[in-house]
Amino acid sequence: MIYLWVKIIHLYKENYQWTLSIWDLDRRAVVNY
């Protein structure tokens, strides 16, 4: 059970980082225009 939670949290954190970087790229593209 604990292992499962660790997996879920890890996936969530990875997705969160990925989402942030995508958003950051979007924002930079907007700033560049």
PyMOL CGO cylinders between C-alpha atoms (Angstrom):
from pymol import cmd
from pymol.cgo import CYLINDER

trace = [
    CYLINDER, 0.00, 0.00, 0.00, 2.77, 2.44, 0.92, 0.3, 1, 1, 1, 1, 1, 1,
    CYLINDER, 2.77, 2.44, 0.92, 4.59, 1.52, -2.27, 0.3, 1, 1, 1, 1, 1, 1,
    CYLINDER, 4.59, 1.52, -2.27, 1.46, 2.37, -4.25, 0.3, 1, 1, 1, 1, 1, 1,
    CYLINDER, 1.46, 2.37, -4.25, 1.25, 5.78, -2.59, 0.3, 1, 1, 1, 1, 1, 1,
    CYLINDER, 1.25, 5.78, -2.59, 4.88, 6.46, -3.38, 0.3, 1, 1, 1, 1, 1, 1,
    CYLINDER, 4.88, 6.46, -3.38, 4.23, 5.60, -7.03, 0.3, 1, 1, 1, 1, 1, 1,
    CYLINDER, 4.23, 5.60, -7.03, 1.16, 7.84, -7.19, 0.3, 1, 1, 1, 1, 1, 1,
    CYLINDER, 1.16, 7.84, -7.19, 2.92, 10.78, -5.55, 0.3, 1, 1, 1, 1, 1, 1,
    CYLINDER, 2.92, 10.78, -5.55, 5.93, 10.33, -7.82, 0.3, 1, 1, 1, 1, 1, 1,
    CYLINDER, 5.93, 10.33, -7.82, 3.73, 10.30, -10.93, 0.3, 1, 1, 1, 1, 1, 1,
    CYLINDER, 3.73, 10.30, -10.93, 1.82, 13.33, -9.67, 0.3, 1, 1, 1, 1, 1, 1,
    CYLINDER, 1.82, 13.33, -9.67, 5.02, 15.27, -9.05, 0.3, 1, 1, 1, 1, 1, 1,
    CYLINDER, 5.02, 15.27, -9.05, 6.38, 14.35, -12.48, 0.3, 1, 1, 1, 1, 1, 1,
    CYLINDER, 6.38, 14.35, -12.48, 3.15, 15.46, -14.13, 0.3, 1, 1, 1, 1, 1, 1,
    CYLINDER, 3.15, 15.46, -14.13, 3.18, 18.67, -12.13, 0.3, 1, 1, 1, 1, 1, 1,
    CYLINDER, 3.18, 18.67, -12.13, 6.73, 19.50, -13.20, 0.3, 1, 1, 1, 1, 1, 1,
    CYLINDER, 6.73, 19.50, -13.20, 5.87, 18.68, -16.80, 0.3, 1, 1, 1, 1, 1, 1,
    CYLINDER, 5.87, 18.68, -16.80, 2.77, 20.87, -16.69, 0.3, 1, 1, 1, 1, 1, 1,
    CYLINDER, 2.77, 20.87, -16.69, 4.77, 23.74, -15.22, 0.3, 1, 1, 1, 1, 1, 1,
    CYLINDER, 4.77, 23.74, -15.22, 7.44, 23.50, -17.89, 0.3, 1, 1, 1, 1, 1, 1,
    CYLINDER, 7.44, 23.50, -17.89, 4.83, 23.42, -20.66, 0.3, 1, 1, 1, 1, 1, 1,
    CYLINDER, 4.83, 23.42, -20.66, 3.13, 26.47, -19.14, 0.3, 1, 1, 1, 1, 1, 1,
    CYLINDER, 3.13, 26.47, -19.14, 6.48, 28.20, -18.85, 0.3, 1, 1, 1, 1, 1, 1,
    CYLINDER, 6.48, 28.20, -18.85, 7.24, 27.53, -22.52, 0.3, 1, 1, 1, 1, 1, 1,
    CYLINDER, 7.24, 27.53, -22.52, 3.82, 28.91, -23.45, 0.3, 1, 1, 1, 1, 1, 1,
    CYLINDER, 3.82, 28.91, -23.45, 4.42, 32.03, -21.40, 0.3, 1, 1, 1, 1, 1, 1,
    CYLINDER, 4.42, 32.03, -21.40, 7.84, 32.58, -22.96, 0.3, 1, 1, 1, 1, 1, 1,
    CYLINDER, 7.84, 32.58, -22.96, 6.38, 32.19, -26.43, 0.3, 1, 1, 1, 1, 1, 1,
    CYLINDER, 6.38, 32.19, -26.43, 3.74, 34.79, -25.58, 0.3, 1, 1, 1, 1, 1, 1,
    CYLINDER, 3.74, 34.79, -25.58, 6.38, 37.17, -24.20, 0.3, 1, 1, 1, 1, 1, 1,
    CYLINDER, 6.38, 37.17, -24.20, 8.49, 36.75, -27.34, 0.3, 1, 1, 1, 1, 1, 1,
    CYLINDER, 8.49, 36.75, -27.34, 5.66, 37.87, -29.63, 0.3, 1, 1, 1, 1, 1, 1,
]
cmd.load_cgo(trace, "trace")
